[in-house]
Amino acid sequence: MVYLAIGFPPAAKSCAYRMRETANQFAAAGWDVTAVTIADEAWEREHGVDLSLSQGVDPSVRVVKLPLFRDDLETDIRSFTEQRALAHKEYLAELRKQDLKVFPEPVFGGWRPALEKALLQIHRQRHVDLLVTTCAPYVNLAATWKLWETHRVPYVVDFRDGWSVDVINNGEAFSRESVSGQWETKLLTAAVAIWNVNEPISRWYRERYPELAHKMRVVRNGYDAASIPAQVRPAPPDRPLTFGYLGALTLPVPLLDAVLQGWRTARAQDPALADARFEVRGHIGTAWARGDNAHAELLRAAAVDGVLVGGSVPKAEVVDLYSRWDAVVLMVTGGRYMTSGKVYEYMATGLPVVSAHEADHDASTMLSTYPLWTGAVGLDPAELASAFRRAAAMARAADEAEREKARAAARQYAREEQLIPAVREVTELVLGTGGPTAPQSSPAGARVLAREGRS
C-alpha cells in the first residue's frame, strides 16, 4: 500500500498527526506501507520539523521523501532572478500562472510531473495494490489518477477538508463544469472510498455527487491519547489561572485582535483574572514571515496583559502543556464546514473551553454537549470577555467528577477509534470480501494475500 501524504512526519503540521495514525493503522491491518512525502528541508522553509512526531511512526512504514520545494518560500536572495528581486509580485503571479497550466491548483500544480513519476517508479519497484491519497495539496490527485490510468491501482481519496467546498466562506469553491470540477468528478467516480473530516463536508459531497454517496465516509481527525494528561484537577485557589492556545497562528488578524481585546477586558473586569496569564503556543506565521508579522506585533503588544508567547511545542511535550493549563481557547476560522482537529483534543483534556469563532461553526456542534464549554458567542470582544470570565469560574469550580464526565464524552473521538473502522472497510473492499458497496473480487487483493499471507 502506498500512502501519498504530503505533510507526513516529521513535518510540523497538524495534518501530520492524522497521517501518522493512518499509516500506523494500515500497517497494523497487515499492509506493507510506503508513505510518500517531501524533503525535510522543504518543511523547514514553511513551518519547520518536529522530530518527535517521527518517533511514533510504525517502524515497518517506509518513508519516501521527494526533493520538492516551494520556490515562493525561498529566502536566499542570492538565488533570486532579476525579475523576482525587482518585481516580486509580478514574479509570484507568473509562477502561479505556470502552476495552473500543469494542474488546476496554484502553488502546488507544478509538482504534478514529479509526483506522477515517483508513484510509477514505486509501482515498478514494489507492485502497489492500494493507494491512499490525502489532500491537500490536491495535485496529489493527478498522481493518483496516473497510477489508476496506467495500472488500475485501486485508491482511496482522503479529502479531509474537501476540494469543491469552500470551508472558509461556506460555499462552492468551483463548479462541476470547471477544470477542477472535471478532475474531481472523475477521481471520485473511480475511487474505492472517499473520506472527509466531518458530517457537513460529507453531506456536501453526498448532495453534489448523489450517485457516489455510498462511497462517502466521515473519518474525523480525532485526538492522540498520548497528548492528554491522565488526570485534570480543579485549579488551586492559591495560584493565578493560566489559559492556553495551541496551534498555528495563521488565523485572520481581526480574529486574534478580537480575542486579545476580550482577554484584556476580562482581566480588567474580573478580579479572578486580574493576575491570570494567557499562554500562546505554536508557529506564528509561515516561511519568511514566521515570528515577524501582524500576529506577532499584536501578541507583543499584549504582553502587558499577561499574554505569553512560547513558540512551537514538540508533539511529545503537548501532554505537559495541558497539565499546567487551567482552560483552553479555541481560535479557528471558517464556519459550518469547519471543525478543527484541535476541538477533539481540547474536549479530551477536561478543561474549560473558550470558543473564539463564528457561532455557526461545526466546532459548536461538537462542543454542544461538552459540559465545560462557554458557548459560541462569535467574535465580539465584549462577548469574548464574558466567555473568559465564565471559563475562569469553571476552572475553579468544576470538580474531578465533572471533568471526568467531560473527558468521557470525548473518548469516542480518539484518533485510532476514527481510523480503525475506516481502514478495516477499505481493506475488505480492496480484498473483495464485501462491504457496503459490494465490489467484485479484486485481483489486487489476491496479490496482497499471496505476497503477505495476511490482511
C-alpha positions as CSV (number, residue, x, y, z in Angstrom):
1,M,0.0,0.0,0.0
2,V,1.3,3.5,-0.9
3,Y,0.2,6.4,1.2
4,L,0.6,9.7,-0.7
5,A,0.8,12.1,2.2
6,I,2.5,15.4,1.7
7,G,2.9,16.6,5.3
8,F,3.9,13.2,6.8
9,P,6.1,13.3,9.9
10,P,8.4,15.0,10.7
11,A,6.6,17.9,9.1
12,A,5.5,20.3,11.9
13,K,1.9,20.5,10.6
14,S,-1.4,19.5,12.2
15,C,-2.1,17.1,9.3
16,A,0.9,15.0,10.3
17,Y,-1.0,13.6,13.2
18,R,-3.7,12.1,11.1
19,M,-1.2,10.9,8.5
20,R,0.9,9.2,11.1
21,E,-2.1,7.3,12.6
22,T,-3.4,6.4,9.1
23,A,-0.1,4.8,8.2
24,N,0.1,3.0,11.5
25,Q,-3.4,1.6,11.2
26,F,-2.8,0.3,7.7
27,A,0.4,-1.3,8.9
28,A,-1.5,-2.8,11.9
29,A,-4.1,-4.2,9.4
30,G,-1.3,-6.1,7.7
31,W,-0.4,-3.8,4.8
32,D,3.1,-3.2,3.6
33,V,3.1,0.6,3.8
34,T,5.2,3.1,1.9
35,A,4.5,6.8,2.8
36,V,5.4,9.4,0.2
37,T,6.0,13.0,1.3
38,I,8.6,15.7,0.5
39,A,12.0,16.5,1.9
40,D,12.5,17.8,5.5
41,E,14.3,20.8,4.0
42,A,11.0,21.8,2.3
43,W,9.2,21.8,5.7
44,E,12.0,23.9,7.2
45,R,11.1,26.6,4.7
46,E,7.4,26.6,5.9
47,H,6.6,25.6,9.5
48,G,9.6,23.5,10.4
49,V,10.0,19.9,11.5
50,D,9.1,18.1,14.7
51,L,11.4,15.1,15.0
52,S,9.3,13.8,17.9
53,L,6.5,13.1,15.5
54,S,8.6,10.5,13.6
55,Q,9.1,8.5,16.8
56,G,5.5,7.4,16.8
57,V,5.6,6.0,13.2
58,D,5.4,2.2,12.9
59,P,9.0,1.0,12.2
60,S,7.7,-1.1,9.3
61,V,6.5,2.0,7.4
62,R,8.9,3.1,4.7
63,V,9.0,6.8,4.1
64,V,10.0,8.2,0.7
65,K,10.9,11.9,0.7
66,L,10.8,13.6,-2.7
67,P,13.0,16.6,-3.4
68,L,10.1,19.0,-4.0
69,F,10.2,22.6,-2.7
70,R,8.0,25.7,-2.8
71,D,10.1,28.2,-4.8
72,D,7.9,31.0,-3.4
73,L,9.2,30.3,0.1
74,E,12.9,30.6,-0.8
75,T,14.6,33.2,1.3
76,D,18.1,33.1,-0.1
77,I,18.2,36.3,-2.2
78,R,21.4,35.1,-3.9
79,S,19.2,32.6,-5.8
80,F,16.7,35.2,-7.0
81,T,16.3,36.1,-10.6
82,E,16.4,39.8,-11.6
83,Q,12.6,39.7,-12.1
84,R,12.0,38.2,-8.7
85,A,14.3,40.7,-6.9
86,L,12.9,43.8,-8.6
87,A,9.2,42.8,-9.2
88,H,8.3,40.2,-6.7
89,K,4.5,40.4,-7.1
90,E,4.8,40.0,-10.8
91,Y,7.1,37.1,-10.3
92,L,4.6,35.3,-8.0
93,A,1.7,36.0,-10.4
94,E,3.7,34.4,-13.2
95,L,4.7,31.4,-11.0
96,R,1.0,30.8,-10.1
97,K,0.1,31.1,-13.8
98,Q,2.6,28.4,-14.7
99,D,1.4,26.1,-11.9
100,L,-2.1,26.3,-13.1
101,K,-1.1,25.2,-16.6
102,V,0.2,22.0,-15.2
103,F,-2.7,21.2,-12.8
104,P,-5.6,23.5,-11.6
105,E,-4.0,24.3,-8.2
106,P,-1.9,27.4,-7.5
107,V,1.4,26.9,-5.6
108,F,1.5,23.1,-6.0
109,G,0.3,22.4,-9.5
110,G,3.8,22.3,-10.9
111,W,4.6,19.3,-8.8
112,R,2.4,17.1,-10.9
113,P,5.1,15.5,-13.2
114,A,7.4,14.7,-10.2
115,L,4.6,13.1,-8.2
116,E,3.4,11.0,-11.2
117,K,6.9,9.9,-11.9
118,A,7.5,8.9,-8.3
119,L,4.4,6.8,-8.0
120,L,5.1,5.0,-11.2
121,Q,8.7,4.3,-10.1
122,I,7.5,2.9,-6.7
123,H,5.0,0.7,-8.5
124,R,7.7,-0.7,-10.8
125,Q,9.9,-1.5,-7.8
126,R,7.2,-2.8,-5.5
127,H,3.8,-3.7,-7.0
128,V,1.2,-1.4,-5.5
129,D,-2.1,-3.0,-4.5
130,L,-3.7,0.1,-2.9
131,L,-3.1,3.8,-3.0
132,V,-4.4,6.2,-0.3
133,T,-4.2,9.8,-1.2
134,T,-4.7,12.6,1.3
135,C,-5.3,16.2,0.2
136,A,-4.2,18.9,0.3
137,P,-2.3,19.6,-1.9
138,Y,-4.8,18.5,-4.5
139,V,-2.2,17.9,-7.1
140,N,-1.8,14.6,-5.4
141,L,-4.9,13.6,-7.3
142,A,-3.1,13.9,-10.6
143,A,-0.6,11.3,-9.5
144,T,-3.4,9.1,-8.1
145,W,-5.1,9.2,-11.5
146,K,-1.9,8.4,-13.3
147,L,-1.4,5.2,-11.3
148,W,-5.1,4.3,-11.8
149,E,-5.0,5.1,-15.5
150,T,-1.8,3.1,-16.2
151,H,-2.1,0.2,-13.8
152,R,-5.6,0.3,-12.4
153,V,-4.4,0.5,-8.8
154,P,-7.4,1.0,-6.5
155,Y,-7.4,4.1,-4.4
156,V,-8.9,6.0,-1.5
157,V,-9.3,9.8,-1.5
158,D,-8.9,11.3,1.9
159,F,-10.2,14.8,1.2
160,R,-10.0,16.0,4.8
161,D,-11.4,19.5,4.2
162,G,-12.8,18.8,0.8
163,W,-11.9,20.5,-2.5
164,S,-15.0,21.8,-4.2
165,V,-16.4,23.1,-0.9
166,D,-15.0,26.4,0.4
167,V,-14.8,25.7,4.1
168,I,-13.8,29.3,4.9
169,N,-16.6,31.1,3.1
170,N,-19.3,28.4,3.3
171,G,-19.9,27.7,-0.3
172,E,-18.9,26.2,-3.6
173,A,-15.2,26.6,-4.5
174,F,-15.7,25.7,-8.1
175,S,-18.4,24.3,-10.4
176,R,-18.6,20.7,-11.7
177,E,-18.1,22.0,-15.2
178,S,-14.8,23.8,-14.4
179,V,-11.4,22.1,-15.0
180,S,-11.1,21.4,-11.2
181,G,-14.6,20.1,-11.2
182,Q,-13.9,17.7,-14.0
183,W,-10.8,16.4,-12.2
184,E,-12.8,16.0,-9.0
185,T,-15.6,14.1,-10.7
186,K,-13.5,11.6,-12.5
187,L,-11.3,11.0,-9.4
188,L,-14.2,10.4,-7.1
189,T,-16.1,8.2,-9.6
190,A,-13.3,5.7,-9.7
191,A,-12.3,5.8,-6.0
192,V,-12.9,2.9,-3.7
193,A,-13.8,5.2,-0.8
194,I,-13.9,9.0,-0.1
195,W,-13.1,10.2,3.4
196,N,-13.9,13.6,4.9
197,V,-13.3,15.0,8.4
198,N,-16.9,15.9,9.4
199,E,-20.5,15.4,8.6
200,P,-21.2,18.8,6.9
201,I,-18.4,18.3,4.3
202,S,-19.5,14.7,3.8
203,R,-23.1,15.9,3.3
204,W,-21.9,18.4,0.8
205,Y,-20.3,15.7,-1.3
206,R,-23.3,13.4,-1.0
207,E,-25.5,16.1,-2.3
208,R,-23.0,17.1,-5.0
209,Y,-22.5,13.6,-6.2
210,P,-25.6,11.6,-5.1
211,E,-24.6,8.7,-7.3
212,L,-21.4,8.3,-5.2
213,A,-23.0,8.8,-1.8
214,H,-22.3,5.2,-0.9
215,K,-18.6,5.9,-1.0
216,M,-18.6,8.8,1.4
217,R,-17.3,8.3,4.9
218,V,-16.8,10.6,7.8
219,V,-13.4,9.9,9.3
220,R,-12.8,12.6,11.9
221,N,-9.4,13.9,12.9
222,G,-9.7,12.9,16.5
223,Y,-7.1,13.3,19.2
224,D,-4.0,11.4,20.3
225,A,-4.4,9.8,23.7
226,A,-0.7,10.3,24.4
227,S,-1.2,14.1,24.3
228,I,-3.8,14.0,27.1
229,P,-3.0,14.2,30.8
230,A,-4.1,11.2,32.9
231,Q,-5.9,13.5,35.3
232,V,-7.2,17.0,35.3
233,R,-8.0,18.7,38.7
234,P,-9.6,22.0,39.6
235,A,-7.2,24.9,39.6
236,P,-5.9,25.5,43.2
237,P,-7.3,28.8,44.7
238,D,-3.8,30.0,45.7
239,R,-2.3,30.5,42.3
240,P,-3.2,32.6,39.2
241,L,-5.1,30.9,36.3
242,T,-3.4,30.1,33.1
243,F,-5.3,30.0,29.8
244,G,-3.7,28.5,26.8
245,Y,-3.9,28.3,23.0
246,L,-2.1,25.7,21.0
247,G,-2.0,25.8,17.2
248,A,-0.6,27.6,14.2
249,L,-1.1,31.4,14.3
250,T,-2.2,31.7,10.6
251,L,-5.6,33.0,11.6
252,P,-7.1,36.2,10.3
253,V,-5.6,39.1,12.2
254,P,-9.0,40.6,13.2
255,L,-9.9,37.2,14.9
256,L,-6.7,37.3,17.0
257,D,-7.3,41.0,17.8
258,A,-10.8,40.4,19.0
259,V,-9.6,37.6,21.3
260,L,-6.9,39.8,22.8
261,Q,-9.3,42.6,23.3
262,G,-11.7,40.3,25.0
263,W,-8.9,39.0,27.2
264,R,-7.8,42.5,28.2
265,T,-11.4,43.4,29.1
266,A,-12.0,40.3,31.1
267,R,-8.8,40.8,33.2
268,A,-9.9,44.4,33.9
269,Q,-13.4,43.4,34.9
270,D,-12.9,40.2,36.9
271,P,-10.7,40.0,40.0
272,A,-10.3,36.3,39.4
273,L,-8.5,37.1,36.1
274,A,-6.5,40.2,37.3
275,D,-3.3,38.2,37.5
276,A,-4.2,35.5,35.0
277,R,-1.9,34.5,32.1
278,F,-2.8,33.6,28.5
279,E,-0.1,31.4,27.0
280,V,0.0,31.2,23.2
281,R,2.0,28.3,21.7
282,G,2.5,27.4,18.1
283,H,4.0,28.7,14.9
284,I,3.3,32.4,14.3
285,G,3.1,32.7,10.5
286,T,4.9,30.7,7.8
287,A,8.1,30.8,5.9
288,W,9.9,34.2,5.8
289,A,7.1,35.8,7.9
290,R,7.5,33.4,10.9
291,G,7.5,35.4,14.1
292,D,7.7,38.7,12.3
293,N,4.2,39.6,11.1
294,A,1.0,41.3,12.2
295,H,0.1,38.5,14.6
296,A,3.5,38.8,16.3
297,E,3.0,42.5,16.7
298,L,-0.4,42.1,18.3
299,L,1.0,39.5,20.7
300,R,4.0,41.6,21.7
301,A,1.7,44.5,22.5
302,A,-0.5,42.2,24.6
303,A,2.4,41.2,26.9
304,V,1.3,43.9,29.4
305,D,-2.0,42.0,29.7
306,G,-0.3,38.8,30.8
307,V,-0.1,37.3,27.3
308,L,2.9,35.0,27.0
309,V,4.3,33.7,23.6
310,G,6.3,30.5,23.9
311,G,6.7,29.3,20.3
312,S,6.0,25.8,18.9
313,V,5.7,22.7,21.0
314,P,7.1,19.2,20.0
315,K,4.2,16.8,19.9
316,A,5.8,14.7,22.6
317,E,5.6,17.6,25.1
318,V,1.9,18.6,24.5
319,V,0.8,16.5,27.4
320,D,2.9,18.6,29.8
321,L,1.4,21.8,28.4
322,Y,-2.2,20.7,29.1
323,S,-1.2,19.5,32.5
324,R,-0.4,23.1,33.6
325,W,-3.2,24.9,31.9
326,D,-6.5,25.7,33.6
327,A,-8.6,26.5,30.5
328,V,-8.1,26.5,26.7
329,V,-9.0,28.9,23.9
330,L,-10.3,27.6,20.6
331,M,-9.4,30.1,17.9
332,V,-10.4,28.9,14.5
333,T,-11.7,30.4,11.2
334,G,-14.4,29.2,8.9
335,G,-18.0,28.2,9.6
336,R,-20.4,25.3,9.3
337,Y,-18.0,23.2,7.2
338,M,-15.0,23.6,9.5
339,T,-14.4,21.6,12.7
340,S,-10.7,22.0,13.5
341,G,-8.9,18.9,14.8
342,K,-8.0,20.8,17.9
343,V,-11.5,20.7,19.2
344,Y,-11.3,16.9,19.9
345,E,-8.0,17.3,21.8
346,Y,-9.4,20.2,23.8
347,M,-12.5,18.2,24.8
348,A,-10.4,15.2,25.8
349,T,-8.4,17.4,28.3
350,G,-11.5,18.0,30.5
351,L,-10.5,21.7,30.7
352,P,-13.0,24.6,30.2
353,V,-13.1,25.7,26.5
354,V,-13.5,29.3,25.3
355,S,-14.7,29.4,21.7
356,A,-13.4,32.2,19.5
357,H,-15.1,31.5,16.2
358,E,-18.3,32.2,14.3
359,A,-21.4,30.9,16.1
360,D,-22.5,28.9,13.1
361,H,-19.5,26.6,13.1
362,D,-19.2,22.8,13.2
363,A,-17.0,23.1,16.3
364,S,-20.1,24.5,18.0
365,T,-21.9,21.3,17.1
366,M,-19.1,19.2,18.5
367,L,-18.9,21.2,21.8
368,S,-22.7,21.5,22.3
369,T,-22.7,18.5,24.7
370,Y,-19.4,19.4,26.3
371,P,-20.2,20.4,29.9
372,L,-17.3,22.8,30.3
373,W,-17.9,24.9,27.2
374,T,-18.5,28.6,27.5
375,G,-20.7,28.7,24.3
376,A,-20.2,30.2,20.9
377,V,-20.5,34.0,21.1
378,G,-19.0,35.0,17.8
379,L,-16.1,37.4,17.6
380,D,-17.4,40.4,19.6
381,P,-14.7,41.4,22.1
382,A,-17.3,42.1,24.8
383,E,-18.9,38.7,24.4
384,L,-15.5,37.0,24.4
385,A,-14.6,38.8,27.7
386,S,-17.7,37.3,29.2
387,A,-16.7,33.9,27.9
388,F,-13.3,34.2,29.5
389,R,-14.9,35.1,32.8
390,R,-17.2,32.0,32.6
391,A,-14.2,29.8,31.9
392,A,-12.4,31.2,34.9
393,A,-15.3,30.3,37.1
394,M,-15.4,26.8,35.7
395,A,-11.7,26.3,36.2
396,R,-12.1,27.0,39.9
397,A,-15.4,25.3,40.5
398,A,-15.6,22.2,38.3
399,D,-14.7,19.1,40.4
400,E,-13.0,15.9,39.2
401,A,-16.3,14.2,38.6
402,E,-17.5,16.9,36.2
403,R,-14.1,16.9,34.4
404,E,-14.2,13.1,34.0
405,K,-17.7,13.4,32.6
406,A,-16.4,15.9,30.1
407,R,-13.4,13.7,29.1
408,A,-15.7,10.6,28.8
409,A,-17.7,12.4,26.1
410,A,-14.6,12.9,24.0
411,R,-13.2,9.3,24.2
412,Q,-15.2,8.3,21.1
413,Y,-13.0,10.8,19.1
414,A,-9.7,9.2,19.9
415,R,-7.8,9.1,16.6
416,E,-7.5,5.4,16.4
417,E,-11.2,4.9,17.1
418,Q,-11.9,7.0,14.0
419,L,-9.4,5.3,11.7
420,I,-9.6,1.6,12.6
421,P,-13.1,1.1,11.1
422,A,-12.2,3.1,8.0
423,V,-9.1,1.1,7.4
424,R,-10.9,-2.2,8.0
425,E,-13.6,-1.3,5.5
426,V,-11.1,-0.3,2.8
427,T,-9.1,-3.5,3.4
428,E,-12.3,-5.5,2.9
429,L,-13.3,-3.6,-0.2
430,V,-10.0,-4.0,-1.9
431,L,-9.6,-7.6,-0.9
432,G,-13.1,-8.4,-2.3
433,T,-14.5,-9.7,0.9
434,G,-17.6,-7.5,0.8
435,G,-18.7,-4.2,2.3
436,P,-21.3,-1.5,1.8
437,T,-20.5,-1.1,-1.9
438,A,-20.4,-4.9,-2.6
439,P,-17.5,-4.7,-5.0
440,Q,-16.4,-7.6,-7.3
441,S,-13.5,-9.7,-6.3
442,S,-10.2,-7.8,-6.8
443,P,-7.1,-9.3,-8.4
444,A,-5.1,-6.7,-6.4
445,G,-6.5,-8.1,-3.2
446,A,-5.5,-11.6,-4.2
447,R,-1.9,-10.4,-4.7
448,V,-1.8,-8.8,-1.3
449,L,-2.9,-12.1,0.3
450,A,-0.5,-14.1,-1.7
451,R,2.5,-11.9,-1.0
452,E,1.9,-11.1,2.6
453,G,-0.1,-14.0,3.9
454,R,-2.2,-11.6,5.9
455,S,-4.8,-8.9,5.5
